[in-house]
Amino acid sequence: MKKLLSAVALVAMLAQSPVVYAGDKEPVKISGPANAKGVTTVAVGAFNVGFIFESVDQTKASGGLMGAFGGTTKAKSELVGVTPEMMQKIADAAYADFVSQLGASGYTVIPAGDLFGHAALAKTKSLETPLDINIALEKGSKGKATYFKPSELASQFMLPGDFTGSGMSSIGINMSAGQASMALTNYAKQSGVGVIDVVYLIDFSDQKRPGFFSFGGLQVNSGLSVAADYSRMTLIAPSGKQTVVTVKAPVGVEGDFIEKNDASSGTDKALQSTANVAGGLAAVAGLGGLRFGKTRKFAFTAKPGAYEEGAAKAASLASEMMVARLGAMR
């Protein structure tokens, strides 16, 4: 087992960690770029950092030995050891870094109190904070996430499209998101100040969602990343129109942040092994492959100190990319 990095070594490693993109994908997708033109004064109306604590990822097998196996391979991953205090620390650090980057890029950032004290937001209720959501990830994948807002923001808002809920539990959150969007748009129009909404979803398992199948099963790594498609920045211009910058390739860092263990029981493995042998024998007999599939459970334990540094660094890299794109459209 690797030893926990010292604080000095960790900081040095993070400073050198490159942005990690998946494959050759474009790192972002931009919609409504013309709406950002001329906007130089902004307020941050929403900033949410979500943490995936449980995910079930699956992928269909494509054959296997003599056409056996097949079925669906699943990986159930759970993260433990992350306290509310750790998540709040990450959200606060990510927000402070984002605001700092906006200022360094030439934006004038209005104090949060000015926005939240404005009449346009007087009747807009905050979501419960922290916010727990059952989320739908890519096809065949789902998870549970907790979203934290920075301590500096008086209320926790989300805008439509900031998350994809799984099941009926997110209906109320979607309604609240619509109301928040209307209130923040009214503020932008009345004040002449652009409003920025940011949501980052931190993925602890760094899987290639919805996972890829190999003969050995679903591969799971213990990196930290800002998840693609579920992380984005929205600018509501004083015109009321929006510019949306969506992360399209995971932004991640590598390091000794999490301890990973295969939590599958011996019984589970034995049953799956027996089923796969039966599938192979059926294929030999000309009966076709039986599609039993495989299931693996992974337990991830966050390493205090290292986890917060890694998550904050991933968020900072994502912010660097977002602010650069926003500035280019100005």
C-alpha positions in Angstrom: 0.0 0.0 0.0 1.3 3.4 -0.9 2.2 5.7 1.9 0.2 8.9 2.3 2.0 11.8 0.6 3.4 14.4 2.9 1.8 17.9 2.6 4.9 19.3 0.8 5.1 16.4 -1.6 1.4 16.6 -2.3 1.4 20.3 -3.1 4.4 19.9 -5.4 2.7 17.0 -7.2 -0.6 18.9 -7.6 1.2 21.9 -9.0 2.7 19.7 -11.7 -0.5 17.7 -12.4 -1.7 18.3 -15.9 -5.3 18.5 -16.9 -6.4 15.0 -17.9 -8.9 14.7 -20.7 -10.5 11.5 -22.0 -9.4 10.5 -25.4 -9.5 13.2 -28.1 -12.8 14.7 -27.0 -13.2 18.5 -27.2 -12.9 19.6 -23.5 -16.0 21.8 -23.6 -19.2 22.5 -25.5 -20.4 26.0 -25.7 -23.9 27.2 -26.5 -25.0 30.8 -27.0 -21.4 32.2 -27.2 -22.6 35.6 -28.5 -24.6 36.2 -25.3 -21.4 36.6 -23.3 -20.1 39.4 -25.5 -19.6 42.7 -23.7 -20.4 41.3 -20.2 -17.6 42.4 -17.9 -19.3 42.7 -14.5 -20.7 39.6 -12.9 -22.1 38.1 -9.7 -21.9 34.4 -8.8 -25.5 33.4 -8.0 -24.9 29.7 -7.6 -21.9 27.6 -7.1 -22.4 23.9 -6.3 -19.8 21.2 -5.8 -21.3 17.7 -5.9 -19.7 14.5 -4.6 -20.6 11.1 -5.9 -20.7 8.7 -3.0 -22.3 5.7 -4.7 -22.5 4.6 -8.3 -23.6 1.5 -10.2 -22.0 1.3 -13.6 -22.7 -1.3 -16.2 -21.7 -2.4 -19.7 -22.8 -5.2 -21.9 -20.2 -7.8 -22.7 -19.3 -8.4 -26.3 -18.6 -12.1 -26.5 -15.9 -13.7 -24.4 -14.4 -17.1 -24.5 -16.1 -19.2 -27.2 -19.0 -16.7 -27.2 -19.9 -17.5 -23.6 -20.1 -15.0 -20.7 -22.0 -12.1 -22.4 -24.5 -10.6 -20.1 -23.9 -7.4 -18.3 -20.9 -6.4 -16.2 -21.7 -4.2 -13.3 -19.4 -2.3 -10.9 -20.9 -0.9 -7.7 -18.6 1.6 -6.1 -19.0 3.3 -2.7 -16.9 6.0 -1.1 -16.5 6.4 2.6 -14.5 8.6 4.9 -15.5 12.0 3.4 -17.0 14.2 6.2 -19.3 17.2 5.7 -16.4 19.3 7.0 -14.2 18.0 4.2 -16.8 18.7 1.5 -17.5 22.2 2.8 -13.7 22.9 2.8 -13.5 21.8 -0.9 -16.6 23.9 -1.9 -15.2 27.0 -0.2 -11.8 26.5 -1.7 -13.2 25.9 -5.2 -15.4 29.0 -5.0 -12.6 31.3 -3.7 -10.4 30.0 -6.5 -13.1 30.6 -9.2 -13.8 34.2 -8.1 -10.0 34.8 -8.0 -9.7 33.5 -11.5 -12.6 35.7 -12.7 -10.8 38.8 -11.3 -7.5 37.8 -12.8 -9.2 37.5 -16.2 -10.5 41.1 -16.0 -14.0 40.6 -14.7 -15.4 42.8 -11.9 -17.1 40.5 -9.4 -20.0 41.9 -7.4 -20.1 40.9 -3.7 -22.4 38.0 -3.0 -24.3 40.0 -0.4 -25.4 42.6 -3.1 -27.0 39.9 -5.2 -28.7 37.9 -2.4 -30.0 41.1 -0.8 -31.6 42.3 -4.1 -35.4 42.5 -4.3 -35.4 40.2 -7.3 -34.4 37.3 -5.0 -36.6 38.3 -2.1 -39.1 35.5 -2.6 -36.8 32.8 -3.9 -36.3 30.0 -1.5 -33.0 28.2 -1.0 -32.7 24.5 -1.6 -32.0 22.3 1.4 -28.2 22.5 2.0 -26.3 20.3 1.6 -28.5 18.8 -1.2 -28.7 15.1 -1.7 -29.8 13.9 -5.2 -30.3 10.5 -6.8 -28.6 11.2 -10.2 -28.8 9.6 -13.5 -25.4 9.3 -15.1 -24.7 7.9 -18.5 -26.7 5.1 -20.0 -26.7 2.2 -17.6 -25.2 4.2 -14.8 -26.7 5.9 -11.7 -25.5 7.3 -8.5 -26.1 9.3 -5.3 -24.5 12.7 -4.9 -24.4 15.4 -2.2 -24.0 19.0 -3.3 -22.4 21.7 -1.1 -22.5 25.5 -1.7 -19.8 27.8 -0.5 -20.3 29.3 2.9 -20.2 32.8 1.4 -23.4 32.3 -0.6 -26.5 32.9 1.4 -28.7 30.4 -0.5 -28.2 27.3 -2.5 -29.7 27.5 -6.0 -29.5 25.2 -9.0 -30.5 26.1 -12.6 -32.4 23.8 -15.0 -29.9 21.4 -16.5 -27.4 21.5 -13.7 -28.2 17.9 -12.8 -30.1 14.9 -14.2 -32.3 13.4 -11.5 -33.1 9.7 -11.3 -36.7 8.8 -10.3 -39.4 11.1 -8.9 -37.4 12.5 -6.0 -36.0 15.3 -8.1 -39.3 16.8 -9.3 -39.3 19.4 -6.5 -35.7 20.3 -7.1 -36.4 20.9 -10.8 -39.3 23.2 -9.9 -37.0 25.1 -7.6 -34.4 25.4 -10.3 -36.9 27.0 -12.6 -37.8 29.6 -10.0 -34.2 30.4 -9.2 -33.4 30.8 -12.9 -36.3 33.3 -13.2 -35.1 35.2 -10.2 -31.5 35.4 -11.3 -32.5 36.4 -14.8 -34.6 39.3 -13.3 -31.7 40.4 -11.2 -29.4 40.4 -14.3 -31.9 42.5 -16.3 -32.6 45.0 -13.4 -29.0 45.4 -12.3 -27.2 45.2 -15.6 -24.9 42.6 -14.0 -24.3 39.1 -15.5 -25.0 36.2 -13.2 -22.8 33.1 -13.2 -23.9 29.6 -12.1 -21.4 26.8 -11.7 -21.8 23.2 -10.9 -19.0 20.7 -10.6 -19.6 17.0 -9.9 -16.5 15.3 -8.4 -16.2 11.6 -9.4 -14.1 9.5 -7.0 -13.7 6.4 -9.1 -12.7 8.1 -12.3 -14.4 5.5 -14.4 -14.7 5.7 -18.2 -18.5 5.9 -17.9 -20.6 3.9 -18.6 -17.5 1.7 -18.2 -15.7 -0.5 -20.7 -15.6 -4.2 -20.8 -12.5 -6.3 -20.9 -11.9 -10.0 -20.3 -11.0 -9.2 -16.7 -14.2 -7.2 -16.1 -14.9 -3.5 -15.5 -11.8 -1.4 -14.8 -12.0 1.0 -11.9 -9.3 3.5 -11.0 -9.0 5.6 -7.9 -8.3 9.1 -9.4 -10.3 12.2 -8.8 -12.0 14.2 -11.6 -14.6 16.8 -12.4 -17.1 14.7 -14.3 -17.9 15.3 -17.9 -21.4 16.3 -19.0 -22.5 16.9 -15.3 -20.3 19.9 -14.7 -20.9 23.2 -16.4 -21.0 27.0 -16.1 -23.9 29.2 -17.1 -23.8 33.0 -17.7 -27.1 34.8 -17.6 -26.4 38.1 -19.4 -28.2 41.4 -18.6 -30.2 40.7 -21.8 -31.6 37.6 -20.1 -30.0 35.3 -22.6 -27.6 32.6 -21.5 -24.2 31.2 -22.4 -23.6 27.7 -21.3 -20.1 26.1 -21.1 -20.3 22.3 -20.5 -17.4 20.1 -19.6 -17.2 17.3 -22.2 -14.1 15.5 -21.1 -13.2 14.6 -17.4 -10.8 17.1 -15.8 -8.8 15.1 -13.4 -5.7 14.7 -11.3 -3.8 11.6 -10.4 -2.4 10.9 -6.9 -2.7 8.9 -3.7 -6.1 10.3 -2.7 -8.1 7.2 -2.1 -7.6 3.7 -1.0 -9.5 1.2 -3.2 -10.5 -2.4 -2.3 -12.5 -5.1 -4.1 -15.4 -5.5 -1.7 -17.0 -8.4 -3.6 -17.7 -11.3 -1.3 -16.1 -14.7 -1.9 -19.5 -16.2 -2.4 -20.3 -13.7 -5.1 -17.1 -14.5 -6.9 -17.6 -18.2 -6.6 -21.2 -18.0 -8.0 -20.1 -15.9 -10.9 -17.2 -18.2 -11.7 -19.5 -21.2 -11.7 -21.9 -19.5 -14.0 -19.2 -18.5 -16.4 -17.9 -22.1 -16.6 -21.5 -23.3 -17.3 -21.7 -20.7 -20.1 -18.5 -22.0 -21.6 -19.6 -25.6 -21.5 -22.9 -24.6 -23.1 -21.0 -22.9 -25.9 -18.9 -26.0 -26.4 -22.0 -28.1 -26.6 -23.4 -25.9 -29.3 -26.1 -24.5 -27.1 -24.9 -20.9 -27.3 -23.3 -18.8 -24.7 -25.3 -18.2 -21.5 -25.4 -14.5 -20.6 -24.6 -14.5 -16.9 -22.4 -11.4 -16.7 -20.4 -10.3 -13.7 -20.8 -8.0 -10.7 -18.0 -6.4 -8.8 -18.2 -4.2 -5.7 -15.5 -1.7 -4.9 -15.0 0.2 -1.6 -13.1 3.5 -1.7 -11.8 5.1 1.4 -10.8 8.8 1.2 -7.5 9.8 2.7 -8.1 13.0 4.8 -6.0 15.9 3.6 -5.0 14.3 0.3 -8.7 13.9 -0.8 -9.5 17.6 -0.2 -6.3 18.7 -2.0 -7.0 16.5 -5.0 -10.7 17.5 -5.3 -9.9 21.2 -5.0 -7.2 20.9 -7.6 -9.5 19.2 -10.1 -12.1 22.0 -9.5 -9.4 24.6 -10.0 -8.3 23.1 -13.3 -11.9 23.0 -14.5 -12.3 26.7 -13.4 -9.2 27.6 -15.3 -10.7 26.1 -18.5 -14.1 27.6 -17.9 -12.9 31.2 -17.2 -10.5 31.1 -20.2 -13.4 30.1 -22.5 -15.7 32.8 -21.0 -13.0 35.5 -21.4 -12.5 34.6 -25.0 -16.2 35.2 -25.7 -16.2 38.6 -24.0 
